[in-house]
Amino acid sequence: MIGFILRRFLYIIPVLAGVLALTLFLFFVVADDPVLSYAGQDPTAEQLRALRRKYSLDVPAFFGGSWVAGEDILEAERRTRLEGAVGQLDQLVRDEVIPIEAVDDLKRRWRRGVPLAGAQQAINAHLADVAPGYGFRVDFTGIELSPRQREEVDQRSIWDAQFFRIARFNFADSMQYEESIWSLIARKAPITLSITLPMFFIGLAAELSLALFAASRRGRPIDTSITVLAVLAMSVPFLSAIVFGQWIAAETGLFPVSGWEPGLAGVKYLAFPVLIGIIAGLGSAVRFYRAVLLEEMHLDYVRTARAKGVGEGNVLFIHVLRNAGIPIVTRLSVIIPFLITGSLLIERLFEIPGLGDLMLSGITARDFWIVMPLTYLLAVVYSVAVLATDIAYVVIDPRVRVT
């Protein structure tokens, strides 16, 4: 068993590495620089470098051999010199000497993210085309690291890349809230769990009870009615169920439509979201559990138990339910990460400040140090849940062999 668990832990490593690499790729390669959303209009190269340092984004996403050599510092100086020449062009635009379109074209061609190393000749040719006769040019020669910068570069290592930092759970403060992500999680996780834990346990009890009740009366009107209602519930989109539920709450006044209060005063705000979450997931779960239980009910061990005079309740809850445990546990392992992130729609539409709402606010604000840690932690939780599921298989059914 110990060897099996160790092997499963080793399987988790490439999964987490893949999730981390993909998310970093989307942030740093596909999307723009995350600090641009917090830099204001027309930031200078030095301002961007200061923001990256402030938010611990001054290191590359992956290995960054050029970063280890200090190329980012040299590039920042080239960018500063280019901005000086562009600033002179802007003055000519204000004086209506040259058209603004020509300067905008130059800015687009040499926008941030385009490497300037080795581009001095091309940039100077472009400057001559934009403002002929003025002699504007950039000079990238003689750019070297100062002793202080050299000392800083000598302390760099490829293990400082974002990939390895995040893999070690070394997260910086949120760019949006100016607060540690761990303190944000500590404050918002209890709110999310106060919704998802009741939703999970009450929902599971209701789903299994209805599935057992329907499966034990297969073919009867009550079984048909439960199955039809389950199919109808599956046909209703989750968002529609929330909106319809909010409309009922507003019309009847039985529950608050939205809001949140700490402590016991918050129960009135949680009851209705929990109820909607349970009802919304009831249809698919009941159909799944009913199908699983029906497979077990017609096996020989069930007929033997009934022939021995075992009560129907014991047959269903002790024999059938336990032997159907493997597919049930498999389905539950998929739901477990939901306990951490919560329902994004429920928290946003009911204005409940949990982890789901935090994730959505981080995505909207392009807050790297909210989205990245929560995505990585969710992958960790899911991987651990899958490992726990594999172990639970052996506990539930000793016939299962670990290899």
C-alpha angles and dihedrals in degrees: 000000000000091000090049092052092048091051091050090051089054089052089056093060098069090043093055091042090053093050091047094047094047094049092048090048091054092048101043105025108028098032130048124267107296093226092061090079089060100038101079123222121335098351118192123240090253092052091051091048090051091050092049090051091047093052095038091246094121091101127077123261094241134007102326106191090178090052091053087054092052097250091142091062092050090046091052090055091050089050091051092052092048091050089054091058092044089051089058089051090052089057090054089051090053089049088051091237095126130021119261091229091067092053092045089054091053091049091051093048093051098031123152112289094037107111114241097194108116092006098101095107094047092048093050091050089052092049090051091052093049097046109016115192097021097091097225112168142150126232117205095173120112095028106145139155116268118230090259091049091046089053090051092049093049089061093055123106135181086242088069091069117119091250093062095037093055092042086059090049090247099151127173127218121289113269091216101044100027086226136114114271089226092059090047090052092046090053099042103034094074089053092052093045090051086063103035101042095057089041091052101045099036090043092049092050092048094045095050093044093051092043092050091046092050095042093050089055098043114174095013123118092256091055091049091048093051091047093050092048090048091053091048090050090051090053094060113088114235092238091052090051091053094047092046090048091051090051090053091048091050094047097045099034090216094125136022112262092220143345141085139236128183123245126012090331087072094062092087089055093048102045097075097043089050091049092050091048091052094048093045092055096039099086102056093038095051092049092049095047092044091054091048093048093047090058090057099042095069097049123111097252091060093052089047092052091050091046089055090056099254110163118255092243092054091046092054102038101033106030108023099035094048094049090048089053099104098065090039092053090046091057092046092054089063091052097048097081086055087068089064102043097031123206109314093203096046094050095044098045094042091043094236111158100224134128093284091056089046091054093049092048089050092051092048093048093040089236104174094192092057102041097041099049094043092049092049094045090049089054090050092050092047092049092050090048090054090050091049089050092055090051091047090056090065093045093050097042117023088193089074111097122209116223 
